[in-house]
Amino acid sequence: MKRVAAGLLVAAFAATAAEAQPSYTTAGGNVCIKINWIDRTSAPDDRTIVFYMKDNTAWITHLAGLCPQLRFNGFAYVATPPEDLCGNLQMIRVVRTGAVCKIGPLAPYTPAGTSRQGG
């Protein structure tokens, strides 16, 4: 009985640890980020989105094509699965224009003028 309880405890801890990770890679090679880890976003132009995470990392995506007025109007998305945003799999919608654009792959991003410290 103690072995079963210990096994369940280890399994529960592993599941909690996996959920605590801000990003992961799918079997198909797409990077996904947990939406509850996103602190803020930035759209420096009409084709790029940067996701700044609560753990001080950042991810960048270049949209599959130009997404008119993204930079000025912002965007909305529905994550699928609901807690994740995955590169190459999801669409965003520009708030005012309604333009729908597909996000490209997500890649680690280091903003200009900053450096990451190893830890």
C-alpha positions in Angstrom: 0.0 0.0 0.0 2.9 2.4 0.8 4.4 1.8 -2.6 1.1 2.7 -4.3 0.8 5.9 -2.3 4.4 6.8 -3.0 3.8 6.2 -6.7 0.7 8.4 -6.7 2.6 11.1 -4.9 5.5 11.0 -7.4 3.0 11.1 -10.3 1.2 14.1 -8.8 4.4 15.9 -8.3 5.6 15.3 -11.9 2.3 16.5 -13.3 2.5 19.7 -11.1 6.1 20.3 -12.2 5.1 20.0 -15.9 2.3 22.5 -15.4 4.7 24.9 -13.7 6.9 25.1 -16.9 6.2 28.2 -18.9 6.8 26.5 -22.3 7.2 23.1 -23.9 7.7 21.5 -27.3 5.0 19.3 -28.8 5.7 15.9 -30.5 5.4 17.7 -33.8 8.2 20.2 -32.9 6.0 23.2 -32.2 6.8 25.3 -29.2 3.9 26.2 -26.9 3.8 28.7 -24.1 1.4 28.7 -21.1 -0.9 31.7 -21.4 -1.0 32.2 -17.6 2.7 32.8 -17.7 2.4 35.6 -20.2 3.1 39.0 -18.5 2.6 41.2 -21.5 3.0 41.4 -25.3 4.4 43.8 -27.8 3.8 44.1 -31.5 6.8 46.1 -32.9 5.4 45.9 -36.4 2.5 44.4 -38.3 4.2 41.0 -38.6 5.9 40.4 -35.2 4.6 39.6 -31.7 6.8 39.3 -28.6 5.5 37.5 -25.6 7.2 38.6 -22.3 6.8 36.0 -19.7 6.5 36.3 -15.9 9.8 34.4 -15.5 11.7 37.2 -17.4 12.1 35.2 -20.6 10.6 36.2 -23.9 9.3 34.5 -27.0 9.0 36.0 -30.5 6.8 34.9 -33.5 6.8 36.2 -37.0 3.3 35.9 -38.5 2.8 33.9 -41.7 2.0 37.2 -43.5 1.4 40.9 -42.9 -1.4 41.5 -40.4 -2.7 45.1 -41.1 -2.9 47.4 -38.1 -1.6 44.8 -35.6 1.0 47.3 -34.2 -1.5 50.0 -33.5 -4.6 48.0 -32.5 -3.4 45.0 -30.7 -4.8 41.5 -31.0 -6.9 38.8 -29.4 -6.7 35.0 -29.6 -8.4 31.9 -28.3 -5.8 29.4 -27.1 -6.3 25.8 -28.2 -5.8 23.9 -26.0 -7.3 26.6 -23.7 -4.2 27.1 -21.5 -1.6 27.1 -24.3 -0.5 29.3 -27.2 1.4 27.2 -29.8 3.5 28.3 -32.7 2.4 27.4 -36.2 -1.0 26.2 -34.9 -3.0 29.3 -33.9 -4.6 32.4 -35.3 -4.8 35.9 -33.9 -7.4 38.6 -34.7 -6.5 42.3 -34.9 -8.9 44.1 -32.5 -10.2 46.9 -34.7 -9.8 45.6 -38.2 -10.8 42.0 -37.5 -7.9 40.8 -39.7 -7.1 37.1 -38.9 -3.5 36.1 -39.1 -1.6 32.8 -38.4 1.3 32.9 -35.9 4.5 31.4 -37.0 7.0 29.4 -34.9 7.8 30.6 -31.4 11.5 31.2 -30.7 13.4 32.4 -27.7 13.9 36.2 -27.8 16.4 38.5 -26.1 15.4 42.1 -26.3 18.1 44.5 -27.6 20.1 46.0 -24.8 19.6 43.2 -22.4 21.5 40.0 -21.6 20.3 36.8 -19.9 22.3 35.6 -17.0 22.9 31.9 -16.6 21.6 30.4 -13.4 
